[in-house]
Amino acid sequence: MRVTSLRHGARWLYAAMALSVGLMGYEAPAGAQTCGSDYTLKEGESLADIAARAYGSSSQWTLIFYANQDRMGANASMLVPGLSIRIPCLGGQQPATPQAQSAAPHAQSPATPSEPSATPSGDIELSSVVKRIEFLTADGYTPFTDRSLPHGGMITHIVSAEMDLIKEQSGGNFSFNVSWVNDWAAHLNPLLITRAFDAGFPWVKPDCDHPADLSQDAKYRCRKFFFSDPLYEIFTVLFVKSNSTIAFAKDDEVLGKTLCQPAGYSTYELDKGGRNWAKDNKIVLLQPQSIEECFRLLDAGSVNAVVTADLTGKAVIAALGLGDRVKALPRPLAIGTFHVIVPKTHPHASTLLYYINSAAAKLRESGEYDKIVDSHLSRFWSAQDRK
């Protein structure tokens, strides 16, 4: 299905993408469509056509789709002429024009600039190459990331405040953007690993020093990504029905039970410390698209427990009116830390991490970090008290 004008009738996005599969075998010369810039859809075009021109392969149309959910919508936006969409640059690509290169986040250079050993109190040394960073996150992770929250949530606020420090010091020669793609499973691959985006957050860091004990997804994360310094410590817990007999005093109580965790979430916590619940199929794991659906399944008795961050679970329980029917078990399943992740294949990975970590140190030193965290936690608990 191609782009059609409204006078010929609306075409739903998923239908357009599904029928464009017939074009997957078509290959076009790479670079025929400028990446790193916006493109206005024309009559009769499909995402596969645009991907073939931009990347030399129509099969890369999903990258354009995921990079534009904020413009096209995640489920039922119309693919119509006149819609402006972003064409992300993949690894090794450069925008075709100087104007595009100055605005694109993936401009390449022969070598990554070396980074100084800056102290938090000193200025952050600015790169002459990295002028923009494209961050990737998603909704539905209250109070950490969600566009309905002030500043996009606590972690979004922290990352944005860090980048504002870089922007201020650069005198306007640096910019950043936060994009929202509500499919966590697509973040690592293809969106970050292909460098359609530069960095993603918030991600829990597995114990990468002991890969033999990790699940496949945790091994992949350790093998393919660098982690920033910690942004915030979180407690992952089990939520059960109020009348549940599960106390989780020891791990054996959970063996054979049905747990729920949204699709795209890491199973690292389920396997941590040699549990190997998911890795060795010691539990049944359901993975619907949202954390809300997990709690609905719990309320209906379809699962025994929901696995999520303590604050996120409490927010969802309050929003769904389940406060008297669902409880969090006191023993944490895991204690971890949130990080920004950057693909190891990114040519400027060291610069990105230097920016993120140096700005984070300055934010903490100034006391602004504590103010941001306190404001979001105060707002969170006040909201819980009102429900």
TISEMI-871699 format. One record per residue (C-alpha): x, y, z. Coordinates in steps of 0.25 Angstrom, whole numbers, plus 2048, in hexadecimal, padded with zeros to 3 digits. Example, Ala and Ser with C-alpha at 12.3 -4.5 7.8 and 13.67 -1.06 7.14 Angstrom:
BEGIN
<site u="831" v="7EE" w="81F"/>
<site u="837" v="7FC" w="81D"/>
***
This chain:
BEGIN
<site u="800" v="800" w="800"/>
<site u="805" v="80E" w="7FC"/>
<site u="803" v="81C" w="802"/>
<site u="7F5" v="821" w="7FD"/>
<site u="7EF" v="82F" w="7FF"/>
<site u="7E3" v="830" w="808"/>
<site u="7DA" v="832" w="7FD"/>
<site u="7DD" v="824" w="7F8"/>
<site u="7DA" v="81E" w="806"/>
<site u="7E3" v="81C" w="812"/>
<site u="7ED" v="811" w="813"/>
<site u="7F1" v="80B" w="820"/>
<site u="7FF" v="80B" w="823"/>
<site u="800" v="7FC" w="827"/>
<site u="7F9" v="7F8" w="81A"/>
<site u="803" v="801" w="812"/>
<site u="80F" v="7FA" w="819"/>
<site u="809" v="7EC" w="817"/>
<site u="807" v="7ED" w="808"/>
<site u="814" v="7F4" w="806"/>
<site u="81B" v="7E6" w="80A"/>
<site u="819" v="7E3" w="7FB"/>
<site u="824" v="7ED" w="7F8"/>
<site u="82E" v="7E7" w="801"/>
<site u="836" v="7E1" w="7F6"/>
<site u="838" v="7EE" w="7EF"/>
<site u="845" v="7F4" w="7F1"/>
<site u="849" v="803" w="7EE"/>
<site u="856" v="80A" w="7EE"/>
<site u="859" v="80F" w="7FC"/>
<site u="859" v="81D" w="7FF"/>
<site u="84F" v="821" w="7F4"/>
<site u="846" v="826" w="800"/>
<site u="84D" v="830" w="809"/>
<site u="84E" v="82A" w="818"/>
<site u="84F" v="833" w="824"/>
<site u="844" v="83C" w="81F"/>
<site u="835" v="83D" w="81E"/>
<site u="82E" v="838" w="812"/>
<site u="820" v="83C" w="80D"/>
<site u="818" v="830" w="809"/>
<site u="813" v="830" w="7FA"/>
<site u="807" v="82A" w="7F3"/>
<site u="809" v="81B" w="7F0"/>
<site u="815" v="819" w="7FA"/>
<site u="816" v="80E" w="804"/>
<site u="820" v="80D" w="80F"/>
<site u="827" v="802" w="808"/>
<site u="829" v="80B" w="7FC"/>
<site u="830" v="816" w="805"/>
<site u="838" v="80B" w="80C"/>
<site u="83D" v="806" w="7FF"/>
<site u="842" v="814" w="7FB"/>
<site u="848" v="817" w="808"/>
<site u="84F" v="80A" w="80C"/>
<site u="84F" v="802" w="7FF"/>
<site u="846" v="7F8" w="805"/>
<site u="837" v="7F9" w="806"/>
<site u="837" v="7EF" w="812"/>
<site u="83C" v="7FB" w="81B"/>
<site u="82E" v="801" w="81B"/>
<site u="82C" v="7FE" w="829"/>
<site u="837" v="807" w="82D"/>
<site u="830" v="813" w="827"/>
<site u="823" v="80E" w="82E"/>
<site u="829" v="80D" w="83C"/>
<site u="830" v="81A" w="83A"/>
<site u="823" v="822" w="837"/>
<site u="819" v="81C" w="841"/>
<site u="818" v="82A" w="847"/>
<site u="813" v="82F" w="83A"/>
<site u="80C" v="824" w="834"/>
<site u="807" v="81D" w="840"/>
<site u="809" v="80F" w="845"/>
<site u="7FD" v="808" w="841"/>
<site u="7F3" v="80F" w="837"/>
<site u="7F9" v="81B" w="831"/>
<site u="7F6" v="81E" w="823"/>
<site u="802" v="81E" w="818"/>
<site u="7FD" v="82A" w="810"/>
<site u="805" v="833" w="806"/>
<site u="80A" v="840" w="80D"/>
<site u="80E" v="839" w="81A"/>
<site u="81C" v="83C" w="81E"/>
<site u="824" v="830" w="823"/>
<site u="833" v="82F" w="829"/>
<site u="83C" v="826" w="821"/>
<site u="847" v="821" w="82B"/>
<site u="855" v="81F" w="827"/>
<site u="85A" v="811" w="829"/>
<site u="868" v="80D" w="82D"/>
<site u="873" v="812" w="823"/>
<site u="869" v="81B" w="81B"/>
<site u="86B" v="82A" w="81A"/>
<site u="860" v="835" w="817"/>
<site u="862" v="839" w="808"/>
<site u="863" v="848" w="80A"/>
<site u="86B" v="851" w="814"/>
<site u="85E" v="856" w="819"/>
<site u="859" v="848" w="81C"/>
<site u="866" v="845" w="822"/>
<site u="866" v="850" w="82C"/>
<site u="858" v="84C" w="831"/>
<site u="859" v="83D" w="831"/>
<site u="85E" v="835" w="83D"/>
<site u="866" v="82B" w="836"/>
<site u="870" v="833" w="82E"/>
<site u="87D" v="82A" w="82D"/>
<site u="88B" v="82E" w="82F"/>
<site u="898" v="826" w="82C"/>
<site u="89B" v="824" w="83B"/>
<site u="894" v="826" w="848"/>
<site u="89A" v="832" w="850"/>
<site u="8A1" v="82E" w="85C"/>
<site u="89B" v="833" w="869"/>
<site u="8A2" v="83A" w="875"/>
<site u="8A2" v="836" w="883"/>
<site u="899" v="841" w="887"/>
<site u="894" v="844" w="895"/>
<site u="886" v="847" w="898"/>
<site u="889" v="855" w="89C"/>
<site u="891" v="858" w="88F"/>
<site u="88B" v="85B" w="882"/>
<site u="886" v="84F" w="879"/>
<site u="88F" v="84F" w="86D"/>
<site u="887" v="850" w="860"/>
<site u="888" v="847" w="854"/>
<site u="889" v="84E" w="846"/>
<site u="882" v="842" w="840"/>
<site u="877" v="83E" w="849"/>
<site u="86D" v="84A" w="848"/>
<site u="860" v="842" w="84B"/>
<site u="85B" v="836" w="853"/>
<site u="84F" v="82E" w="850"/>
<site u="849" v="827" w="85C"/>
<site u="83F" v="81C" w="85C"/>
<site u="835" v="818" w="867"/>
<site u="826" v="814" w="869"/>
<site u="81A" v="817" w="870"/>
<site u="813" v="80F" w="87B"/>
<site u="81F" v="80F" w="886"/>
<site u="819" v="818" w="890"/>
<site u="820" v="81F" w="897"/>
<site u="82C" v="81E" w="88F"/>
<site u="828" v="820" w="880"/>
<site u="81A" v="824" w="87B"/>
<site u="816" v="830" w="873"/>
<site u="80A" v="832" w="87B"/>
<site u="813" v="836" w="887"/>
<site u="81A" v="843" w="889"/>
<site u="827" v="843" w="881"/>
<site u="824" v="835" w="87C"/>
<site u="827" v="82F" w="889"/>
<site u="833" v="82E" w="893"/>
<site u="83D" v="828" w="88A"/>
<site u="839" v="830" w="87E"/>
<site u="83B" v="83C" w="887"/>
<site u="848" v="838" w="88C"/>
<site u="84E" v="835" w="87E"/>
<site u="848" v="842" w="878"/>
<site u="84E" v="84A" w="883"/>
<site u="85B" v="844" w="880"/>
<site u="85A" v="847" w="872"/>
<site u="856" v="855" w="875"/>
<site u="863" v="857" w="87C"/>
<site u="86B" v="853" w="86F"/>
<site u="862" v="85C" w="867"/>
<site u="864" v="868" w="870"/>
<site u="873" v="866" w="870"/>
<site u="873" v="865" w="860"/>
<site u="86C" v="872" w="85E"/>
<site u="862" v="86C" w="856"/>
<site u="86B" v="863" w="84E"/>
<site u="865" v="856" w="854"/>
<site u="857" v="851" w="854"/>
<site u="850" v="844" w="858"/>
<site u="843" v="83D" w="856"/>
<site u="83B" v="833" w="85D"/>
<site u="832" v="829" w="855"/>
<site u="827" v="820" w="85A"/>
<site u="825" v="812" w="854"/>
<site u="81B" v="80A" w="85C"/>
<site u="821" v="7FD" w="859"/>
<site u="82D" v="7FA" w="862"/>
<site u="830" v="7ED" w="85A"/>
<site u="834" v="7F5" w="84E"/>
<site u="83D" v="7FF" w="856"/>
<site u="849" v="7F6" w="857"/>
<site u="847" v="7F0" w="849"/>
<site u="845" v="7F6" w="83F"/>
<site u="845" v="804" w="844"/>
<site u="851" v="806" w="84C"/>
<site u="85A" v="7FB" w="846"/>
<site u="858" v="801" w="838"/>
<site u="85B" v="80F" w="83E"/>
<site u="84E" v="814" w="839"/>
<site u="84F" v="81B" w="847"/>
<site u="85B" v="81E" w="84F"/>
<site u="858" v="81A" w="85D"/>
<site u="84C" v="813" w="865"/>
<site u="847" v="814" w="873"/>
<site u="844" v="80F" w="87E"/>
<site u="84A" v="802" w="87D"/>
<site u="84E" v="7F9" w="889"/>
<site u="85D" v="7F4" w="888"/>
<site u="85E" v="7E5" w="88A"/>
<site u="86A" v="7DF" w="891"/>
<site u="873" v="7DF" w="884"/>
<site u="87F" v="7DA" w="88C"/>
<site u="878" v="7CC" w="88D"/>
<site u="872" v="7C9" w="87F"/>
<site u="870" v="7BA" w="881"/>
<site u="865" v="7BD" w="88B"/>
<site u="85E" v="7C7" w="882"/>
<site u="852" v="7C5" w="879"/>
<site u="853" v="7C7" w="86A"/>
<site u="84D" v="7D5" w="86A"/>
<site u="857" v="7D9" w="876"/>
<site u="863" v="7D3" w="86F"/>
<site u="85F" v="7DB" w="862"/>
<site u="85E" v="7E8" w="86A"/>
<site u="86B" v="7E6" w="870"/>
<site u="872" v="7E2" w="863"/>
<site u="86C" v="7ED" w="85A"/>
<site u="86B" v="7F9" w="863"/>
<site u="872" v="802" w="86C"/>
<site u="86C" v="807" w="879"/>
<site u="86C" v="815" w="87F"/>
<site u="86F" v="818" w="88E"/>
<site u="862" v="814" w="896"/>
<site u="857" v="81E" w="895"/>
<site u="84E" v="818" w="8A0"/>
<site u="84C" v="80C" w="8A9"/>
<site u="83F" v="804" w="8A7"/>
<site u="839" v="7F8" w="8AF"/>
<site u="832" v="7ED" w="8A6"/>
<site u="828" v="7E6" w="8AE"/>
<site u="81C" v="7DC" w="8AC"/>
<site u="80E" v="7E1" w="8AD"/>
<site u="804" v="7D7" w="8B1"/>
<site u="7F5" v="7D6" w="8B4"/>
<site u="7F2" v="7DA" w="8C3"/>
<site u="7ED" v="7CC" w="8C6"/>
<site u="7F9" v="7C5" w="8C0"/>
<site u="800" v="7BB" w="8C7"/>
<site u="80D" v="7BF" w="8C1"/>
<site u="816" v="7C6" w="8CB"/>
<site u="823" v="7C5" w="8C3"/>
<site u="82B" v="7C2" w="8D0"/>
<site u="834" v="7B9" w="8C7"/>
<site u="835" v="7B7" w="8B8"/>
<site u="82F" v="7A9" w="8B8"/>
<site u="821" v="7AE" w="8BB"/>
<site u="821" v="7B4" w="8AC"/>
<site u="825" v="7A8" w="8A5"/>
<site u="81A" v="7A3" w="89C"/>
<site u="812" v="7B0" w="89D"/>
<site u="80E" v="7B9" w="892"/>
<site u="814" v="7C6" w="892"/>
<site u="811" v="7D2" w="889"/>
<site u="81B" v="7DD" w="883"/>
<site u="818" v="7E6" w="877"/>
<site u="81F" v="7E2" w="86A"/>
<site u="82C" v="7E8" w="868"/>
<site u="830" v="7E9" w="877"/>
<site u="83C" v="7E1" w="87B"/>
<site u="83B" v="7D4" w="882"/>
<site u="848" v="7D7" w="889"/>
<site u="842" v="7D8" w="896"/>
<site u="83B" v="7CB" w="895"/>
<site u="848" v="7C4" w="892"/>
<site u="851" v="7CC" w="89B"/>
<site u="859" v="7C5" w="8A6"/>
<site u="858" v="7B7" w="89F"/>
<site u="849" v="7B7" w="8A0"/>
<site u="847" v="7B4" w="891"/>
<site u="838" v="7B5" w="892"/>
<site u="836" v="7B9" w="884"/>
<site u="843" v="7B3" w="87E"/>
<site u="840" v="7A5" w="883"/>
<site u="831" v="7A6" w="882"/>
<site u="82F" v="7A5" w="891"/>
<site u="823" v="7AE" w="890"/>
<site u="819" v="7B2" w="885"/>
<site u="81B" v="7C0" w="880"/>
<site u="810" v="7C8" w="879"/>
<site u="814" v="7D4" w="872"/>
<site u="809" v="7DD" w="86D"/>
<site u="80B" v="7EB" w="867"/>
<site u="809" v="7F3" w="873"/>
<site u="80B" v="7F3" w="882"/>
<site u="7FC" v="7F7" w="884"/>
<site u="7F8" v="7EA" w="87D"/>
<site u="801" v="7E2" w="887"/>
<site u="7F9" v="7E8" w="892"/>
<site u="7EC" v="7E5" w="88C"/>
<site u="7F1" v="7D6" w="88A"/>
<site u="7F5" v="7D6" w="899"/>
<site u="7E7" v="7DB" w="89D"/>
<site u="7E0" v="7D1" w="894"/>
<site u="7E8" v="7C6" w="89A"/>
<site u="7EF" v="7C2" w="88D"/>
<site u="7FD" v="7C4" w="893"/>
<site u="803" v="7C3" w="8A1"/>
<site u="80C" v="7CF" w="8A2"/>
<site u="810" v="7DB" w="89A"/>
<site u="81F" v="7DF" w="899"/>
<site u="822" v="7EE" w="898"/>
<site u="829" v="7F9" w="89F"/>
<site u="823" v="7FC" w="8AD"/>
<site u="81E" v="80B" w="8A9"/>
<site u="819" v="807" w="89B"/>
<site u="810" v="7FC" w="8A1"/>
<site u="80B" v="805" w="8AC"/>
<site u="807" v="80F" w="8A1"/>
<site u="800" v="805" w="899"/>
<site u="7F8" v="7FF" w="8A4"/>
<site u="7F3" v="80D" w="8A8"/>
<site u="7F0" v="811" w="89A"/>
<site u="7E8" v="804" w="898"/>
<site u="7E1" v="805" w="8A6"/>
<site u="7E7" v="7F8" w="8AB"/>
<site u="7ED" v="7FD" w="8B8"/>
<site u="7E4" v="7F4" w="8C0"/>
<site u="7E6" v="7E7" w="8B8"/>
<site u="7F5" v="7E8" w="8B5"/>
<site u="802" v="7E9" w="8BD"/>
<site u="811" v="7EA" w="8BC"/>
<site u="819" v="7DF" w="8C3"/>
<site u="823" v="7E5" w="8CC"/>
<site u="82F" v="7DD" w="8C8"/>
<site u="835" v="7E3" w="8BB"/>
<site u="837" v="7DA" w="8AF"/>
<site u="843" v="7E2" w="8AC"/>
<site u="84A" v="7F0" w="8AE"/>
<site u="850" v="7F6" w="8A2"/>
<site u="854" v="803" w="89C"/>
<site u="84E" v="80B" w="890"/>
<site u="858" v="80F" w="885"/>
<site u="859" v="815" w="877"/>
<site u="85E" v="80B" w="86D"/>
<site u="866" v="80E" w="860"/>
<site u="869" v="804" w="855"/>
<site u="878" v="7FF" w="856"/>
<site u="878" v="801" w="847"/>
<site u="875" v="810" w="847"/>
<site u="881" v="817" w="842"/>
<site u="87F" v="822" w="84D"/>
<site u="87C" v="819" w="858"/>
<site u="887" v="81E" w="861"/>
<site u="883" v="82D" w="85F"/>
<site u="874" v="82A" w="862"/>
<site u="877" v="823" w="86F"/>
<site u="881" v="82E" w="873"/>
<site u="876" v="838" w="870"/>
<site u="86C" v="830" w="878"/>
<site u="875" v="82C" w="884"/>
<site u="87C" v="83A" w="885"/>
<site u="86F" v="841" w="885"/>
<site u="869" v="838" w="88F"/>
<site u="874" v="83B" w="898"/>
<site u="872" v="84A" w="897"/>
<site u="863" v="848" w="899"/>
<site u="866" v="840" w="8A6"/>
<site u="870" v="84A" w="8AB"/>
<site u="867" v="856" w="8A9"/>
<site u="85C" v="84F" w="8B1"/>
<site u="853" v="850" w="8A5"/>
<site u="852" v="841" w="8A4"/>
<site u="84C" v="83F" w="8B2"/>
<site u="842" v="84A" w="8AF"/>
<site u="83D" v="843" w="8A3"/>
<site u="83C" v="836" w="8AA"/>
<site u="835" v="83C" w="8B6"/>
<site u="82B" v="843" w="8AD"/>
<site u="827" v="837" w="8A5"/>
<site u="826" v="82E" w="8B2"/>
<site u="81E" v="839" w="8B9"/>
<site u="814" v="83A" w="8AD"/>
<site u="813" v="82B" w="8AC"/>
<site u="810" v="828" w="8BB"/>
<site u="806" v="834" w="8BB"/>
<site u="7FF" v="82E" w="8AF"/>
<site u="7FE" v="820" w="8B6"/>
<site u="7F8" v="827" w="8C3"/>
<site u="7ED" v="82D" w="8BA"/>
<site u="7E9" v="820" w="8B4"/>
***
